[in-house]
């Protein structure tokens, strides 16, 4: 039963990556071979990301092509309403419980609890917001670049 959870998470990630390639008409012909174990992942902090850390696993978020990225969000973090320009953003919750909602105004009552194994999309230009509570959250993002973030004023 313990391994079933990880099998489901892996299946969701593989299907999401396949969907990105299908909808964009891309394939893995130009993607280099990548094999990473957790200790190989290089996390980077960016002051613009308000305490979040990211790790690009494959691809390049700055160009118009598929990429995969991990996002580490500290406990007790609020992500204010924002949107992204990407054509496709598909997210899997790998660890922790993430609280997420769509909309232009932060409303805690509308947040949906997303435990590990949960999946959600972030349509291009659609505002959304989120928070973590008493634990760190790690997300895996499969998307098509170029990436960016615009906060709702």
C-alpha positions as CSV (number, residue, x, y, z in Angstrom):
1,X,0.0,0.0,0.0
2,X,2.9,2.4,0.8
3,X,4.3,2.0,-2.7
4,X,0.9,2.4,-4.3
5,X,1.0,6.1,-3.4
6,X,4.4,6.6,-5.1
7,X,3.2,4.6,-8.1
8,X,0.2,6.9,-8.5
9,X,2.3,10.0,-8.1
10,X,4.8,8.8,-10.7
11,X,1.9,7.9,-13.1
12,X,0.4,11.4,-12.8
13,X,3.8,13.0,-13.5
14,X,4.4,10.8,-16.6
15,X,0.9,11.4,-17.9
16,X,1.3,15.2,-17.4
17,X,4.6,15.3,-19.2
18,X,3.1,13.2,-22.1
19,X,0.1,15.7,-22.3
20,X,2.5,18.6,-22.5
21,X,4.2,17.0,-25.4
22,X,1.0,16.0,-27.1
23,X,-0.7,19.4,-26.9
24,X,2.4,21.3,-28.1
25,X,3.4,18.8,-30.8
26,X,6.8,18.4,-29.2
27,X,8.6,15.1,-28.5
28,X,11.6,14.0,-26.6
29,X,13.9,14.0,-29.6
30,X,15.6,17.2,-28.5
31,X,15.4,16.5,-24.8
32,X,18.7,15.4,-23.3
33,X,18.8,12.2,-21.1
34,X,18.4,13.1,-17.4
35,X,18.6,10.9,-14.3
36,X,18.5,12.4,-10.9
37,X,18.3,11.1,-7.4
38,X,17.1,13.5,-4.7
39,X,20.7,14.4,-3.7
40,X,21.4,15.5,-7.2
41,X,18.7,18.2,-7.2
42,X,20.0,21.7,-6.9
43,X,17.6,24.1,-5.2
44,X,17.9,27.8,-5.8
45,X,16.4,30.7,-4.0
46,X,15.2,33.8,-5.8
47,X,14.3,37.0,-3.8
48,X,11.4,37.6,-6.2
49,X,9.9,34.3,-5.2
50,X,9.3,35.4,-1.5
51,X,11.1,32.5,0.2
52,X,10.3,29.7,-2.3
53,X,13.1,27.6,-3.8
54,X,13.1,26.0,-7.2
55,X,15.0,23.3,-9.0
56,X,14.8,22.8,-12.8
57,X,14.9,19.1,-13.5
58,X,14.7,19.2,-17.3
59,X,14.3,21.8,-20.0
60,X,14.6,25.6,-19.7
61,X,11.7,27.7,-18.2
62,X,12.9,30.8,-20.1
63,X,12.2,29.4,-23.6
64,X,9.1,28.2,-25.5
65,X,9.5,24.5,-24.8
66,X,8.5,21.9,-22.2
67,X,10.3,21.9,-18.8
68,X,9.9,20.2,-15.4
69,X,10.6,22.1,-12.2
70,X,10.3,21.4,-8.5
71,X,9.0,24.1,-6.2
72,X,9.7,24.1,-2.4
73,X,7.4,26.3,-0.3
74,X,8.2,26.8,3.4
75,X,5.6,26.2,6.1
76,X,3.2,29.1,6.9
77,X,3.6,30.8,3.5
78,X,0.9,32.8,1.7
79,X,1.1,33.1,-2.0
80,X,-0.8,36.2,-3.1
81,X,-3.0,36.2,-6.2
82,X,-1.0,36.0,-9.3
83,X,-0.9,34.4,-12.8
84,X,1.5,32.9,-15.3
85,X,1.8,33.4,-19.1
86,X,2.7,29.8,-19.8
87,X,0.6,27.9,-22.4
88,X,0.3,24.9,-20.0
89,X,1.1,24.5,-16.3
90,X,0.3,21.1,-14.6
91,X,1.2,20.7,-11.0
92,X,1.5,17.6,-8.7
93,X,1.8,17.9,-4.9
94,X,4.7,15.6,-4.0
95,X,4.8,16.3,-0.3
96,X,3.0,18.3,2.4
97,X,-0.5,19.7,2.1
98,X,-1.1,22.6,-0.2
99,X,-4.1,24.9,0.0
100,X,-5.1,26.4,-3.4
101,X,-7.8,28.4,-5.1
102,X,-8.5,30.3,-8.3
103,X,-9.4,34.0,-8.2
104,X,-8.1,37.6,-8.0
105,X,-8.6,38.1,-4.3
106,X,-7.2,36.0,-1.5
107,X,-10.1,34.3,0.3
108,X,-9.0,31.6,2.7
109,X,-12.5,30.1,2.8
110,X,-12.2,29.1,-0.9
111,X,-8.9,27.3,-0.6
112,X,-9.0,23.6,-1.4
113,X,-6.9,21.2,0.6
114,X,-4.5,19.3,-1.7
115,X,-2.6,16.4,0.0
116,X,0.3,14.6,-1.6
117,X,-0.6,13.0,-4.9
118,X,-3.1,15.8,-5.7
119,X,-3.0,17.4,-9.2
120,X,-4.1,20.8,-10.5
121,X,-3.6,23.1,-13.5
122,X,-2.9,26.7,-13.8
123,X,-4.4,28.0,-17.1
124,X,-2.6,30.7,-18.9
125,X,-3.4,34.1,-17.4
126,X,-5.8,32.7,-14.8
127,X,-5.2,34.2,-11.3
128,X,-4.8,31.9,-8.4
129,X,-3.5,32.0,-4.8
130,X,-2.3,29.5,-2.2
131,X,-0.9,28.9,1.2
132,X,0.9,26.3,3.3
133,X,0.2,25.7,6.9
134,X,2.4,23.9,9.4
135,X,4.5,22.0,6.9
136,X,6.8,22.5,3.9
137,X,5.2,21.7,0.5
138,X,7.1,20.4,-2.5
139,X,5.4,20.6,-5.9
140,X,6.4,19.3,-9.3
141,X,5.5,21.6,-12.3
142,X,5.4,20.3,-15.8
143,X,4.9,23.3,-18.1
144,X,5.7,25.0,-21.4
145,X,7.8,28.1,-21.2
146,X,8.5,30.9,-21.2
147,X,7.6,31.2,-17.6
148,X,6.8,34.3,-15.6
149,X,4.7,35.6,-12.8
150,X,2.4,38.6,-12.7
151,X,0.8,39.6,-9.3
152,X,-2.7,40.9,-9.1
153,X,-2.6,44.6,-7.9
